[in-house]
Amino acid sequence: MRHLKKLTLALSIFLMASSQANALETDISEIKKQIEVLTEEMEKFKLGAVAEPKYESFFGLGPAASKVYGIDKGLSIGGYGEVVYSNYQDSSKKDFADAYRFIPYIGYKFNDWIIMNTELEFEHAGIKNVGKDTTDPKLGQDRQPEVYIEFSYLDFLLSKPFNLRTGLVLMPVGIINEFHEPTVYHGVSRPEVETNIIPSTWRELGVMAYGEPVENLTYKVALINGLRADLFSKSGWIRAGRQQGAEANADVAAVVVNVNYEVIPGLSVGGSYYRGEAASGKGGDSDTATGQKEGDVNLFDLHADFRCKGLELRGLYAAGKLDANETLKATGIGKEVGGWYLQLAYDIFHLIKPGTEMSLSPFLRYEQYNTNKEVFSGTPDPTLDITVTTFGVGFKPHPNVVIKADYQWKDTESDNPEGTASGQDSNKIDQFNLGIGFIF
């Protein structure tokens, strides 16, 4: 009996040891697997094999601006930049070089349906006289060193047919206003029709509904603040009246509607309509000031874009009308404005080096626009009836990097000679442009 007890005790000890050995072996095996996974991830990181983010447009935004929509969760950093040089073909105007823009995008994806997206804008290499009311006359309003929030909004992704965006939003008017990163359009500068008739970059405070109710058909509808009528001008029309989210006068409101349809792969057509009120002063100003400049603005555009095997065709037509009170009429601002452009481009590398990520795209753009097409009294200014022919080329050694060069022939309906002195027409001065741009 004593031997049997000893045998039983020995067997129990053996089984316990075996069990512990098996458990230890299992733990070691799991640890080895985890070490292997970590080792693989470290090797990928060392070799630069971490997955590159996809640069794809989200509902009309630029590829870098859309970066936050492609991550699973958390923080997203992106941006773009451009440096430009212009050589004017008349000694009356000094050549121009500028660190034009550096734009960081900061996004945060809280979960699958709540996203924050912000674009910060650093222009003209500095911070000086920030704000429209402190314009340096030597630089002109559009050459102010500045830091702005270009957009900053919360997106609520509720469903494919219906989503909500609220905050400082880009106006869905035309093509370039939302889709304005330097790698996505041809030419050193944006088309002048989409700068002066449609005032890019145009953003206001409000709320927007958007979605894709049926396949390939997208819409955007926004209720936003209106414009500042006291900053309208004869040459720039409503451009300077953009409130840009800075102490906006919220007594005036506007509505904008945009619709786009992809007819076939590569061919999209669309249009937009803006109707809004305009009044003088910033938000918080006294409403008893005399000389209030008030009016209603109507602006629409129709556009089409076609892409096939390296070939690109684009066209846009825009027109606007202003209903104004007597004070605003006296400034000489246009009652009606309008403009259009056609653009042709072709990627040569699609033929000579198919499959490469590089591209070499000559392009030709012709545009005509008039910010004084019809006036409230008197005769329209012929120097503001402008035609621009732009021929150039863009080289992309990488899809996110572009080197651009172009030449612009400019003319107006004025009989005045080119130049900047009194009695001359500065809108007739041709120019040669160089630029570099990138997104990340």
C-alpha beads as a LAMMPS data file, in Angstrom:
LAMMPS data file: protein, C-alpha beads

440 atoms
439 bonds

1 atom types
1 bond types

-500.0 500.0 xlo xhi
-500.0 500.0 ylo yhi
-500.0 500.0 zlo zhi

Masses

1 110.0

Atoms # bond

1 1 1 0.000 0.000 0.000
2 1 1 2.863 2.337 0.906
3 1 1 4.426 1.727 -2.547
4 1 1 1.095 2.436 -4.247
5 1 1 0.818 5.813 -2.489
6 1 1 4.362 6.691 -3.547
7 1 1 3.567 5.686 -7.133
8 1 1 0.373 7.785 -7.132
9 1 1 2.229 10.828 -5.735
10 1 1 4.990 10.478 -8.331
11 1 1 2.418 10.189 -11.130
12 1 1 0.592 13.336 -9.890
13 1 1 3.835 15.302 -9.779
14 1 1 4.695 14.139 -13.308
15 1 1 1.281 15.142 -14.691
16 1 1 1.476 18.589 -13.038
17 1 1 4.939 19.175 -14.433
18 1 1 3.820 18.062 -17.893
19 1 1 0.853 20.429 -17.734
20 1 1 3.006 23.356 -16.679
21 1 1 5.542 22.523 -19.379
22 1 1 2.790 22.469 -22.042
23 1 1 1.400 25.821 -20.806
24 1 1 4.883 27.323 -20.814
25 1 1 5.495 25.990 -24.307
26 1 1 2.198 27.541 -25.476
27 1 1 3.122 30.918 -23.925
28 1 1 6.547 30.819 -25.561
29 1 1 4.935 29.977 -28.922
30 1 1 2.550 32.955 -28.628
31 1 1 5.399 35.270 -27.663
32 1 1 7.400 34.052 -30.666
33 1 1 4.463 34.813 -32.978
34 1 1 4.106 38.329 -31.579
35 1 1 7.846 38.933 -31.950
36 1 1 7.674 37.776 -35.583
37 1 1 4.785 40.157 -36.309
38 1 1 6.611 43.084 -34.689
39 1 1 9.803 42.213 -36.565
40 1 1 7.939 42.198 -39.895
41 1 1 6.360 45.592 -39.156
42 1 1 9.740 47.054 -38.183
43 1 1 11.315 45.732 -41.370
44 1 1 8.506 47.264 -43.433
45 1 1 9.032 50.582 -41.705
46 1 1 12.796 50.456 -42.295
47 1 1 12.313 49.630 -45.964
48 1 1 9.679 52.301 -46.448
49 1 1 7.043 49.698 -47.147
50 1 1 4.425 51.406 -44.982
51 1 1 1.269 51.798 -47.046
52 1 1 1.178 55.078 -48.996
53 1 1 -2.084 56.984 -48.547
54 1 1 -4.370 57.155 -51.549
55 1 1 -4.672 60.590 -53.126
56 1 1 -8.246 60.592 -54.364
57 1 1 -10.844 63.342 -54.513
58 1 1 -13.772 63.197 -52.089
59 1 1 -16.916 64.963 -53.376
60 1 1 -14.962 67.539 -55.394
61 1 1 -12.217 68.351 -52.869
62 1 1 -8.571 68.157 -53.904
63 1 1 -6.645 64.902 -53.363
64 1 1 -4.596 66.244 -50.439
65 1 1 -7.653 67.901 -48.876
66 1 1 -9.417 64.519 -49.064
67 1 1 -6.645 62.641 -47.255
68 1 1 -8.479 62.436 -43.908
69 1 1 -11.341 60.511 -45.533
70 1 1 -8.971 57.646 -46.404
71 1 1 -7.700 56.842 -42.914
72 1 1 -9.262 54.468 -40.396
73 1 1 -9.266 56.833 -37.422
74 1 1 -7.327 59.637 -35.755
75 1 1 -5.097 62.436 -37.048
76 1 1 -4.300 63.195 -40.685
77 1 1 -1.710 65.717 -41.943
78 1 1 -1.471 66.855 -45.558
79 1 1 -1.049 70.002 -47.595
80 1 1 0.284 71.712 -50.698
81 1 1 2.574 74.527 -51.748
82 1 1 3.502 76.584 -54.784
83 1 1 6.151 79.117 -55.806
84 1 1 5.643 81.294 -58.904
85 1 1 7.555 83.728 -61.135
86 1 1 6.093 86.078 -63.773
87 1 1 8.078 87.964 -66.390
88 1 1 5.969 90.825 -67.800
89 1 1 6.564 91.678 -71.445
90 1 1 6.486 95.428 -70.852
91 1 1 8.994 97.498 -68.906
92 1 1 6.172 99.483 -67.283
93 1 1 5.456 96.525 -64.990
94 1 1 8.012 94.941 -62.673
95 1 1 8.614 91.191 -62.795
96 1 1 7.103 89.192 -59.973
97 1 1 8.392 86.312 -57.823
98 1 1 6.481 84.909 -54.876
99 1 1 6.376 82.070 -52.376
100 1 1 2.710 82.109 -53.228
101 1 1 1.165 79.528 -50.947
102 1 1 1.964 76.961 -48.313
103 1 1 -1.138 75.139 -47.122
104 1 1 -1.257 72.590 -44.295
105 1 1 -4.319 70.348 -43.987
106 1 1 -5.130 69.101 -40.498
107 1 1 -7.863 66.488 -40.267
108 1 1 -9.201 64.260 -37.540
109 1 1 -11.446 61.235 -37.970
110 1 1 -13.346 60.716 -34.725
111 1 1 -15.137 57.622 -36.010
112 1 1 -16.616 56.277 -39.237
113 1 1 -19.111 59.115 -39.569
114 1 1 -17.691 62.237 -37.866
115 1 1 -14.724 64.001 -39.493
116 1 1 -13.022 67.344 -38.872
117 1 1 -11.123 68.908 -41.773
118 1 1 -9.208 72.209 -41.749
119 1 1 -7.071 74.035 -44.307
120 1 1 -4.658 76.727 -43.098
121 1 1 -3.469 79.215 -45.699
122 1 1 -0.067 80.928 -45.587
123 1 1 0.250 83.295 -48.561
124 1 1 3.028 85.510 -49.910
125 1 1 5.658 84.298 -47.443
126 1 1 4.647 86.307 -44.419
127 1 1 2.190 87.826 -41.977
128 1 1 1.510 91.522 -42.427
129 1 1 -1.594 93.699 -42.430
130 1 1 -3.819 90.660 -42.048
131 1 1 -7.386 91.515 -43.035
132 1 1 -9.096 93.223 -45.935
133 1 1 -9.432 96.594 -44.195
134 1 1 -5.660 97.160 -43.955
135 1 1 -4.656 96.668 -47.570
136 1 1 -1.142 97.763 -48.461
137 1 1 -1.630 99.807 -51.662
138 1 1 1.853 98.880 -52.846
139 1 1 0.915 95.221 -52.854
140 1 1 -2.730 95.370 -53.795
141 1 1 -5.501 93.485 -52.074
142 1 1 -4.632 90.077 -53.512
143 1 1 -0.906 90.353 -52.685
144 1 1 -1.179 90.723 -48.913
145 1 1 1.032 88.452 -46.792
146 1 1 -1.594 86.624 -44.813
147 1 1 -2.575 83.661 -42.719
148 1 1 -6.170 82.504 -43.006
149 1 1 -8.301 79.479 -42.316
150 1 1 -9.285 78.484 -45.839
151 1 1 -11.881 76.046 -44.564
152 1 1 -12.685 74.378 -41.273
153 1 1 -15.711 72.151 -40.898
154 1 1 -17.234 69.080 -39.342
155 1 1 -18.557 66.412 -41.691
156 1 1 -21.325 64.075 -40.574
157 1 1 -21.310 61.122 -43.002
158 1 1 -24.843 59.843 -42.544
159 1 1 -25.481 57.963 -45.796
160 1 1 -24.499 57.939 -49.441
161 1 1 -27.516 60.090 -50.489
162 1 1 -27.375 62.557 -47.574
163 1 1 -24.557 64.014 -45.467
164 1 1 -24.097 67.243 -43.509
165 1 1 -21.160 69.663 -43.372
166 1 1 -21.060 72.686 -41.084
167 1 1 -18.481 75.396 -40.405
168 1 1 -16.344 77.425 -42.824
169 1 1 -16.984 75.702 -46.158
170 1 1 -15.783 76.146 -49.730
171 1 1 -18.425 77.367 -52.168
172 1 1 -19.270 74.610 -54.674
173 1 1 -19.273 77.037 -57.620
174 1 1 -17.340 76.181 -60.790
175 1 1 -14.523 73.627 -60.828
176 1 1 -11.430 75.269 -59.364
177 1 1 -12.893 76.750 -56.180
178 1 1 -12.962 73.357 -54.436
179 1 1 -10.489 71.513 -56.671
180 1 1 -7.620 74.027 -56.520
181 1 1 -4.393 72.225 -55.598
182 1 1 -1.505 72.980 -58.021
183 1 1 -1.145 69.410 -59.305
184 1 1 -4.768 69.182 -60.499
185 1 1 -5.042 72.126 -62.896
186 1 1 -2.983 73.278 -65.867
187 1 1 -1.082 76.549 -65.898
188 1 1 0.962 78.382 -63.315
189 1 1 -2.124 80.389 -62.319
190 1 1 -5.751 79.357 -62.040
191 1 1 -8.043 80.308 -64.951
192 1 1 -8.908 84.011 -64.739
193 1 1 -12.614 83.338 -65.309
194 1 1 -12.568 81.196 -62.150
195 1 1 -10.734 83.942 -60.272
196 1 1 -12.572 87.113 -61.263
197 1 1 -16.086 86.042 -62.303
198 1 1 -16.169 83.127 -59.850
199 1 1 -14.020 84.501 -57.013
200 1 1 -11.689 81.734 -55.892
201 1 1 -10.857 80.807 -53.271
202 1 1 -14.376 81.489 -51.978
203 1 1 -15.451 80.237 -48.560
204 1 1 -18.193 81.274 -46.152
205 1 1 -19.770 80.151 -42.879
206 1 1 -22.827 77.928 -43.022
207 1 1 -24.265 74.457 -43.314
208 1 1 -24.231 72.194 -46.371
209 1 1 -26.112 69.047 -47.331
210 1 1 -24.529 66.820 -49.967
211 1 1 -24.611 63.316 -51.322
212 1 1 -25.096 60.923 -54.221
213 1 1 -28.818 60.033 -54.404
214 1 1 -28.415 58.005 -57.597
215 1 1 -25.325 56.467 -59.154
216 1 1 -22.931 59.083 -60.625
217 1 1 -25.170 62.049 -59.699
218 1 1 -23.914 64.270 -56.858
219 1 1 -25.385 67.400 -55.311
220 1 1 -24.505 70.084 -52.758
221 1 1 -26.911 72.582 -51.201
222 1 1 -25.647 75.179 -48.714
223 1 1 -27.095 77.987 -46.628
224 1 1 -24.317 80.484 -45.869
225 1 1 -23.690 84.116 -44.945
226 1 1 -23.904 86.734 -47.710
227 1 1 -21.350 89.204 -49.083
228 1 1 -19.935 92.606 -48.098
229 1 1 -21.265 95.113 -50.615
230 1 1 -18.979 97.953 -49.493
231 1 1 -15.965 95.989 -50.774
232 1 1 -17.282 95.297 -54.282
233 1 1 -15.267 96.931 -57.072
234 1 1 -15.483 97.799 -60.731
235 1 1 -12.628 95.532 -61.831
236 1 1 -13.025 92.722 -59.300
237 1 1 -16.850 92.689 -59.065
238 1 1 -17.810 90.702 -55.916
239 1 1 -14.346 89.189 -55.300
240 1 1 -13.338 91.494 -52.435
241 1 1 -16.756 91.044 -50.818
242 1 1 -16.041 87.482 -49.709
243 1 1 -16.344 87.504 -45.913
244 1 1 -14.131 84.431 -45.455
245 1 1 -15.416 83.630 -41.977
246 1 1 -13.817 86.744 -40.459
247 1 1 -16.339 88.694 -38.346
248 1 1 -18.926 87.990 -41.021
249 1 1 -22.041 90.121 -41.329
250 1 1 -24.692 87.486 -40.658
251 1 1 -27.632 89.829 -41.302
252 1 1 -27.343 88.790 -44.952
253 1 1 -27.652 85.217 -46.202
254 1 1 -27.187 83.236 -49.391
255 1 1 -28.025 79.868 -50.923
256 1 1 -25.828 77.885 -53.303
257 1 1 -26.737 74.719 -55.231
258 1 1 -24.348 72.474 -57.180
259 1 1 -25.096 69.383 -59.295
260 1 1 -22.635 67.149 -61.188
261 1 1 -23.267 64.058 -63.282
262 1 1 -20.785 61.550 -64.699
263 1 1 -22.352 60.739 -68.061
264 1 1 -19.824 58.044 -68.948
265 1 1 -16.472 57.164 -67.333
266 1 1 -14.232 60.169 -67.944
267 1 1 -16.992 62.631 -68.907
268 1 1 -18.703 64.755 -66.259
269 1 1 -21.020 67.731 -66.663
270 1 1 -22.448 70.032 -64.046
271 1 1 -23.440 73.462 -62.896
272 1 1 -24.082 75.661 -59.905
273 1 1 -26.288 78.572 -58.876
274 1 1 -25.643 81.161 -56.162
275 1 1 -28.144 83.720 -54.908
276 1 1 -27.330 85.952 -51.966
277 1 1 -27.742 89.273 -50.247
278 1 1 -24.980 91.839 -49.750
279 1 1 -24.664 94.612 -47.167
280 1 1 -22.015 96.934 -45.741
281 1 1 -19.853 96.392 -42.701
282 1 1 -18.582 93.560 -40.551
283 1 1 -20.608 91.579 -38.077
284 1 1 -21.045 93.588 -34.885
285 1 1 -20.849 96.990 -36.623
286 1 1 -23.520 99.597 -35.934
287 1 1 -26.505 99.268 -38.249
288 1 1 -27.191 103.014 -38.180
289 1 1 -24.270 104.078 -40.395
290 1 1 -25.162 106.164 -43.427
291 1 1 -24.319 105.240 -46.993
292 1 1 -25.203 101.565 -46.723
293 1 1 -24.349 99.719 -49.934
294 1 1 -26.816 96.900 -50.454
295 1 1 -27.746 94.538 -53.237
296 1 1 -28.579 91.005 -54.360
297 1 1 -26.122 88.808 -56.245
298 1 1 -27.008 86.069 -58.722
299 1 1 -24.235 83.898 -60.172
300 1 1 -24.321 80.627 -62.102
301 1 1 -21.958 78.410 -64.054
302 1 1 -22.103 75.438 -66.407
303 1 1 -19.061 73.213 -66.868
304 1 1 -17.875 69.977 -68.453
305 1 1 -14.719 67.878 -68.104
306 1 1 -13.585 64.993 -70.327
307 1 1 -10.574 62.710 -69.805
308 1 1 -9.526 59.721 -71.915
309 1 1 -6.095 58.097 -72.298
310 1 1 -4.045 61.228 -71.642
311 1 1 -6.439 63.596 -73.420
312 1 1 -8.123 66.289 -71.307
313 1 1 -10.848 68.698 -72.405
314 1 1 -12.508 71.244 -70.120
315 1 1 -14.977 74.048 -70.625
316 1 1 -16.791 76.468 -68.334
317 1 1 -19.258 79.326 -68.739
318 1 1 -20.165 81.693 -65.878
319 1 1 -22.445 84.727 -65.640
320 1 1 -23.571 87.005 -62.845
321 1 1 -26.020 89.806 -62.182
322 1 1 -26.204 92.415 -59.430
323 1 1 -29.313 94.242 -58.181
324 1 1 -28.033 97.245 -56.199
325 1 1 -29.228 100.325 -54.360
326 1 1 -28.277 103.826 -55.543
327 1 1 -25.173 104.079 -53.331
328 1 1 -23.710 100.860 -54.723
329 1 1 -24.615 101.772 -58.295
330 1 1 -22.552 104.975 -58.014
331 1 1 -19.311 102.977 -57.606
332 1 1 -19.345 101.940 -61.271
333 1 1 -19.612 98.252 -60.438
334 1 1 -20.938 96.004 -63.191
335 1 1 -24.630 95.223 -63.317
336 1 1 -23.879 92.098 -65.344
337 1 1 -20.658 90.087 -65.743
338 1 1 -19.747 86.987 -67.687
339 1 1 -16.969 84.796 -68.993
340 1 1 -15.998 81.424 -70.390
341 1 1 -12.976 79.296 -71.239
342 1 1 -12.022 76.190 -73.189
343 1 1 -8.956 74.105 -72.409
344 1 1 -7.157 71.277 -74.202
345 1 1 -4.293 69.202 -72.759
346 1 1 -2.548 65.945 -73.623
347 1 1 -0.092 63.811 -71.653
348 1 1 2.710 62.939 -74.106
349 1 1 4.134 60.280 -71.785
350 1 1 0.902 58.330 -72.235
351 1 1 2.172 57.635 -75.769
352 1 1 5.954 57.480 -75.422
353 1 1 6.199 55.879 -71.984
354 1 1 2.901 54.165 -71.083
355 1 1 2.508 52.966 -67.529
356 1 1 4.893 55.497 -65.998
357 1 1 3.788 57.619 -63.046
358 1 1 5.409 60.644 -64.693
359 1 1 3.542 62.945 -67.083
360 1 1 4.377 65.706 -69.565
361 1 1 1.305 67.675 -70.582
362 1 1 1.273 70.577 -73.048
363 1 1 -1.968 72.562 -72.834
364 1 1 -3.809 75.432 -74.489
365 1 1 -6.499 77.535 -72.789
366 1 1 -8.541 80.379 -74.262
367 1 1 -10.706 82.516 -71.994
368 1 1 -12.801 85.633 -72.320
369 1 1 -14.433 87.530 -69.465
370 1 1 -15.889 90.935 -68.663
371 1 1 -16.505 92.324 -65.158
372 1 1 -18.190 95.390 -66.696
373 1 1 -20.365 93.718 -69.304
374 1 1 -23.367 95.881 -68.444
375 1 1 -23.368 98.875 -66.089
376 1 1 -26.077 100.769 -64.203
377 1 1 -25.274 104.028 -65.978
378 1 1 -22.825 105.295 -68.560
379 1 1 -20.648 103.136 -70.779
380 1 1 -18.936 99.824 -69.855
381 1 1 -15.167 100.029 -69.407
382 1 1 -13.531 98.330 -72.451
383 1 1 -10.326 97.608 -70.476
384 1 1 -12.341 95.110 -68.425
385 1 1 -13.452 93.131 -71.502
386 1 1 -10.469 90.775 -71.460
387 1 1 -9.238 87.823 -73.501
388 1 1 -6.383 85.565 -72.362
389 1 1 -4.704 82.842 -74.411
390 1 1 -2.420 80.604 -72.364
391 1 1 -0.055 78.016 -73.841
392 1 1 2.208 75.992 -71.598
393 1 1 3.389 72.659 -70.290
394 1 1 3.358 70.838 -66.992
395 1 1 5.889 68.138 -66.064
396 1 1 5.219 65.751 -63.186
397 1 1 8.272 63.680 -62.167
398 1 1 5.927 62.289 -59.499
399 1 1 2.097 62.484 -59.432
400 1 1 2.301 64.800 -56.407
401 1 1 4.971 67.169 -57.789
402 1 1 4.640 69.506 -60.789
403 1 1 6.905 71.942 -62.663
404 1 1 5.001 74.400 -64.872
405 1 1 5.768 76.973 -67.559
406 1 1 3.404 78.993 -69.732
407 1 1 3.057 82.140 -71.838
408 1 1 -0.049 84.322 -71.762
409 1 1 -1.199 86.620 -74.563
410 1 1 -3.571 89.242 -73.172
411 1 1 -5.833 91.723 -74.906
412 1 1 -8.888 93.900 -74.249
413 1 1 -11.489 95.805 -76.252
414 1 1 -9.749 99.075 -75.330
415 1 1 -7.910 101.157 -77.933
416 1 1 -5.361 102.220 -75.293
417 1 1 -1.763 100.960 -75.647
418 1 1 -0.377 98.481 -73.166
419 1 1 1.251 99.811 -70.013
420 1 1 0.478 100.979 -66.501
421 1 1 0.599 104.775 -66.854
422 1 1 -2.537 106.894 -67.082
423 1 1 -4.282 106.348 -70.402
424 1 1 -2.628 102.937 -70.894
425 1 1 -4.092 99.459 -70.450
426 1 1 -2.307 97.140 -68.004
427 1 1 -4.654 94.284 -68.925
428 1 1 -2.935 94.056 -72.318
429 1 1 0.507 93.155 -70.968
430 1 1 1.631 89.650 -71.965
431 1 1 3.576 87.545 -69.492
432 1 1 5.758 84.443 -69.164
433 1 1 5.232 82.350 -66.014
434 1 1 7.127 79.629 -64.175
435 1 1 5.943 77.662 -61.184
436 1 1 6.526 74.637 -58.994
437 1 1 3.883 72.927 -56.905
438 1 1 3.406 69.893 -54.700
439 1 1 0.878 68.112 -52.532
440 1 1 1.508 65.709 -49.659

Bonds

1 1 1 2
2 1 2 3
3 1 3 4
4 1 4 5
5 1 5 6
6 1 6 7
7 1 7 8
8 1 8 9
9 1 9 10
10 1 10 11
11 1 11 12
12 1 12 13
13 1 13 14
14 1 14 15
15 1 15 16
16 1 16 17
17 1 17 18
18 1 18 19
19 1 19 20
20 1 20 21
21 1 21 22
22 1 22 23
23 1 23 24
24 1 24 25
25 1 25 26
26 1 26 27
27 1 27 28
28 1 28 29
29 1 29 30
30 1 30 31
31 1 31 32
32 1 32 33
33 1 33 34
34 1 34 35
35 1 35 36
36 1 36 37
37 1 37 38
38 1 38 39
39 1 39 40
40 1 40 41
41 1 41 42
42 1 42 43
43 1 43 44
44 1 44 45
45 1 45 46
46 1 46 47
47 1 47 48
48 1 48 49
49 1 49 50
50 1 50 51
51 1 51 52
52 1 52 53
53 1 53 54
54 1 54 55
55 1 55 56
56 1 56 57
57 1 57 58
58 1 58 59
59 1 59 60
60 1 60 61
61 1 61 62
62 1 62 63
63 1 63 64
64 1 64 65
65 1 65 66
66 1 66 67
67 1 67 68
68 1 68 69
69 1 69 70
70 1 70 71
71 1 71 72
72 1 72 73
73 1 73 74
74 1 74 75
75 1 75 76
76 1 76 77
77 1 77 78
78 1 78 79
79 1 79 80
80 1 80 81
81 1 81 82
82 1 82 83
83 1 83 84
84 1 84 85
85 1 85 86
86 1 86 87
87 1 87 88
88 1 88 89
89 1 89 90
90 1 90 91
91 1 91 92
92 1 92 93
93 1 93 94
94 1 94 95
95 1 95 96
96 1 96 97
97 1 97 98
98 1 98 99
99 1 99 100
100 1 100 101
101 1 101 102
102 1 102 103
103 1 103 104
104 1 104 105
105 1 105 106
106 1 106 107
107 1 107 108
108 1 108 109
109 1 109 110
110 1 110 111
111 1 111 112
112 1 112 113
113 1 113 114
114 1 114 115
115 1 115 116
116 1 116 117
117 1 117 118
118 1 118 119
119 1 119 120
120 1 120 121
121 1 121 122
122 1 122 123
123 1 123 124
124 1 124 125
125 1 125 126
126 1 126 127
127 1 127 128
128 1 128 129
129 1 129 130
130 1 130 131
131 1 131 132
132 1 132 133
133 1 133 134
134 1 134 135
135 1 135 136
136 1 136 137
137 1 137 138
138 1 138 139
139 1 139 140
140 1 140 141
141 1 141 142
142 1 142 143
143 1 143 144
144 1 144 145
145 1 145 146
146 1 146 147
147 1 147 148
148 1 148 149
149 1 149 150
150 1 150 151
151 1 151 152
152 1 152 153
153 1 153 154
154 1 154 155
155 1 155 156
156 1 156 157
157 1 157 158
158 1 158 159
159 1 159 160
160 1 160 161
161 1 161 162
162 1 162 163
163 1 163 164
164 1 164 165
165 1 165 166
166 1 166 167
167 1 167 168
168 1 168 169
169 1 169 170
170 1 170 171
171 1 171 172
172 1 172 173
173 1 173 174
174 1 174 175
175 1 175 176
176 1 176 177
177 1 177 178
178 1 178 179
179 1 179 180
180 1 180 181
181 1 181 182
182 1 182 183
183 1 183 184
184 1 184 185
185 1 185 186
186 1 186 187
187 1 187 188
188 1 188 189
189 1 189 190
190 1 190 191
191 1 191 192
192 1 192 193
193 1 193 194
194 1 194 195
195 1 195 196
196 1 196 197
197 1 197 198
198 1 198 199
199 1 199 200
200 1 200 201
201 1 201 202
202 1 202 203
203 1 203 204
204 1 204 205
205 1 205 206
206 1 206 207
207 1 207 208
208 1 208 209
209 1 209 210
210 1 210 211
211 1 211 212
212 1 212 213
213 1 213 214
214 1 214 215
215 1 215 216
216 1 216 217
217 1 217 218
218 1 218 219
219 1 219 220
220 1 220 221
221 1 221 222
222 1 222 223
223 1 223 224
224 1 224 225
225 1 225 226
226 1 226 227
227 1 227 228
228 1 228 229
229 1 229 230
230 1 230 231
231 1 231 232
232 1 232 233
233 1 233 234
234 1 234 235
235 1 235 236
236 1 236 237
237 1 237 238
238 1 238 239
239 1 239 240
240 1 240 241
241 1 241 242
242 1 242 243
243 1 243 244
244 1 244 245
245 1 245 246
246 1 246 247
247 1 247 248
248 1 248 249
249 1 249 250
250 1 250 251
251 1 251 252
252 1 252 253
253 1 253 254
254 1 254 255
255 1 255 256
256 1 256 257
257 1 257 258
258 1 258 259
259 1 259 260
260 1 260 261
261 1 261 262
262 1 262 263
263 1 263 264
264 1 264 265
265 1 265 266
266 1 266 267
267 1 267 268
268 1 268 269
269 1 269 270
270 1 270 271
271 1 271 272
272 1 272 273
273 1 273 274
274 1 274 275
275 1 275 276
276 1 276 277
277 1 277 278
278 1 278 279
279 1 279 280
280 1 280 281
281 1 281 282
282 1 282 283
283 1 283 284
284 1 284 285
285 1 285 286
286 1 286 287
287 1 287 288
288 1 288 289
289 1 289 290
290 1 290 291
291 1 291 292
292 1 292 293
293 1 293 294
294 1 294 295
295 1 295 296
296 1 296 297
297 1 297 298
298 1 298 299
299 1 299 300
300 1 300 301
301 1 301 302
302 1 302 303
303 1 303 304
304 1 304 305
305 1 305 306
306 1 306 307
307 1 307 308
308 1 308 309
309 1 309 310
310 1 310 311
311 1 311 312
312 1 312 313
313 1 313 314
314 1 314 315
315 1 315 316
316 1 316 317
317 1 317 318
318 1 318 319
319 1 319 320
320 1 320 321
321 1 321 322
322 1 322 323
323 1 323 324
324 1 324 325
325 1 325 326
326 1 326 327
327 1 327 328
328 1 328 329
329 1 329 330
330 1 330 331
331 1 331 332
332 1 332 333
333 1 333 334
334 1 334 335
335 1 335 336
336 1 336 337
337 1 337 338
338 1 338 339
339 1 339 340
340 1 340 341
341 1 341 342
342 1 342 343
343 1 343 344
344 1 344 345
345 1 345 346
346 1 346 347
347 1 347 348
348 1 348 349
349 1 349 350
350 1 350 351
351 1 351 352
352 1 352 353
353 1 353 354
354 1 354 355
355 1 355 356
356 1 356 357
357 1 357 358
358 1 358 359
359 1 359 360
360 1 360 361
361 1 361 362
362 1 362 363
363 1 363 364
364 1 364 365
365 1 365 366
366 1 366 367
367 1 367 368
368 1 368 369
369 1 369 370
370 1 370 371
371 1 371 372
372 1 372 373
373 1 373 374
374 1 374 375
375 1 375 376
376 1 376 377
377 1 377 378
378 1 378 379
379 1 379 380
380 1 380 381
381 1 381 382
382 1 382 383
383 1 383 384
384 1 384 385
385 1 385 386
386 1 386 387
387 1 387 388
388 1 388 389
389 1 389 390
390 1 390 391
391 1 391 392
392 1 392 393
393 1 393 394
394 1 394 395
395 1 395 396
396 1 396 397
397 1 397 398
398 1 398 399
399 1 399 400
400 1 400 401
401 1 401 402
402 1 402 403
403 1 403 404
404 1 404 405
405 1 405 406
406 1 406 407
407 1 407 408
408 1 408 409
409 1 409 410
410 1 410 411
411 1 411 412
412 1 412 413
413 1 413 414
414 1 414 415
415 1 415 416
416 1 416 417
417 1 417 418
418 1 418 419
419 1 419 420
420 1 420 421
421 1 421 422
422 1 422 423
423 1 423 424
424 1 424 425
425 1 425 426
426 1 426 427
427 1 427 428
428 1 428 429
429 1 429 430
430 1 430 431
431 1 431 432
432 1 432 433
433 1 433 434
434 1 434 435
435 1 435 436
436 1 436 437
437 1 437 438
438 1 438 439
439 1 439 440
